[in-house]
C-alpha cells in the first residue's frame, strides 16, 4: 500500500514509487485498449502490449542527457530491424519465447 501524504485539497494523496506508476500506466492502457478492441472495432494485437519490465536510469549530467535524447530521437528509425517488430520476418528468431 502506498504511503499517504497531505494533498493540496485537504485530503491525502498516495505517494507512488516508479514501479507503481509504471504498473498502473500499463494496466490502465491495456484495459482501455481491450475496451477499444471489444467496443470500437480496434485491431486486436496478437502479442503482449508491454514488455515485462522497464529500464530506468538516472541522468547525471548534460552529456548523458544529450546521449539519451539522441537515442530517443534515433530509435524509431530502427523499428524495421527490431526483433520485436511483428512485420520484421526473420528466418530464425534470435531467441525462443
ROLO-812273 format. One record per residue (C-alpha): residue number from 1; residue in one letter; chain; x, y, z. Coordinates in pm, 1 decimal. Layout:
BEGIN
 num residu chaine        X        Y        Z
 NUM      a      A        X        Y        Z
...
***
This chain:
BEGIN
 num residu chaine        X        Y        Z
   1      x      A      0.0      0.0      0.0
   2      x      A    144.3    341.2    -93.7
   3      x      A    216.1    591.1    182.1
   4      x      A    -31.6    875.7    221.8
   5      x      A     81.4   1236.3    218.1
   6      x      A   -123.9   1553.4    268.0
   7      x      A   -282.5   1661.9    -60.0
   8      x      A   -346.8   2018.0   -170.4
   9      x      A   -726.1   1976.4   -143.4
  10      x      A   -738.6   1898.4    227.0
  11      x      A   -728.7   1520.9    174.4
  12      x      A   -449.6   1270.8    148.1
  13      x      A   -286.9   1154.1   -174.6
  14      x      A    -82.6    834.9   -214.2
  15      x      A    287.0    861.6   -291.8
  16      x      A    375.5    609.1   -556.4
  17      x      A    708.6    454.0   -639.7
  18      x      A    823.9    442.4  -1002.3
  19      x      A    734.3     70.6  -1030.3
  20      x      A    382.5    151.4   -901.3
  21      x      A    340.3    428.6  -1157.9
  22      x      A    462.6    207.8  -1444.2
  23      x      A    237.9    -80.4  -1333.3
  24      x      A    -67.9    144.0  -1312.9
  25      x      A      7.5    303.7  -1650.4
  26      x      A     43.6    -36.1  -1819.3
  27      x      A   -272.4   -169.3  -1653.3
  28      x      A   -480.3    136.2  -1745.0
  29      x      A   -366.9    149.5  -2106.5
  30      x      A   -410.0   -226.6  -2155.4
  31      x      A   -763.8   -211.9  -2014.8
  32      x      A   -854.0     81.3  -2238.8
  33      x      A   -704.1    -92.8  -2541.3
  34      x      A   -907.9   -407.0  -2473.1
  35      x      A  -1223.3   -196.3  -2446.1
  36      x      A  -1136.6    -33.4  -2778.4
  37      x      A  -1094.6   -373.4  -2942.0
  38      x      A  -1422.6   -506.0  -2798.8
  39      x      A  -1638.8   -194.1  -2827.7
  40      x      A  -1490.2     20.0  -3104.6
  41      x      A  -1352.2   -229.1  -3353.6
  42      x      A   -985.1   -151.8  -3294.7
  43      x      A   -747.2   -404.4  -3447.6
  44      x      A   -650.1   -674.0  -3197.3
  45      x      A   -284.2   -725.6  -3113.6
  46      x      A   -180.3  -1091.1  -3101.1
  47      x      A    118.2  -1041.5  -2870.5
  48      x      A    185.7   -871.7  -2540.2
  49      x      A    123.0   -498.1  -2540.2
  50      x      A    402.3   -423.1  -2293.6
  51      x      A    742.7   -564.9  -2219.6
  52      x      A    759.1   -742.5  -1886.9
  53      x      A    993.6   -490.2  -1729.5
  54      x      A   1133.0   -147.6  -1795.6
  55      x      A   1469.4     21.5  -1781.8
  56      x      A   1523.2    319.6  -1556.2
  57      x      A   1837.0    523.1  -1534.8
  58      x      A   1937.9    839.4  -1350.3
  59      x      A   2072.4   1104.9  -1588.6
  60      x      A   2356.7   1278.5  -1411.9
  61      x      A   2487.5   1546.0  -1649.5
  62      x      A   2427.0   1731.6  -1977.2
  63      x      A   2640.9   1492.9  -2184.9
  64      x      A   2440.6   1195.7  -2065.9
  65      x      A   2116.2   1383.4  -2129.5
  66      x      A   2230.7   1454.5  -2485.2
  67      x      A   2310.5   1083.2  -2540.1
  68      x      A   1965.1    984.8  -2414.6
  69      x      A   1797.8   1245.9  -2635.1
  70      x      A   1992.8   1119.0  -2937.4
  71      x      A   1886.2    760.5  -2858.6
  72      x      A   1519.1    859.8  -2821.8
  73      x      A   1516.1   1056.3  -3146.6
  74      x      A   1701.2    789.3  -3347.9
  75      x      A   1541.8    476.5  -3206.5
  76      x      A   1215.1    477.2  -3410.9
  77      x      A   1418.5    457.1  -3733.2
  78      x      A   1547.6    116.9  -3615.5
  79      x      A   1198.0    -35.9  -3575.1
  80      x      A   1212.0   -203.8  -3915.7
  81      x      A   1503.7   -419.5  -3799.5
  82      x      A   1381.4   -479.1  -3443.3
  83      x      A   1315.2   -842.5  -3345.5
  84      x      A   1002.7   -729.2  -3157.7
  85      x      A    851.1   -583.7  -3476.6
  86      x      A    586.0   -830.1  -3600.0
  87      x      A    645.9   -715.8  -3960.9
  88      x      A   1016.9   -794.8  -3942.4
  89      x      A   1032.5  -1150.5  -4076.2
  90      x      A   1349.3  -1345.3  -3996.4
  91      x      A   1445.2  -1696.3  -4099.0
  92      x      A   1513.5  -1783.0  -3736.2
  93      x      A   1416.4  -1589.7  -3426.3
  94      x      A   1719.5  -1477.3  -3223.4
  95      x      A   1576.7  -1648.1  -2915.6
  96      x      A   1274.6  -1857.8  -2829.9
  97      x      A    988.0  -1714.7  -2630.8
***
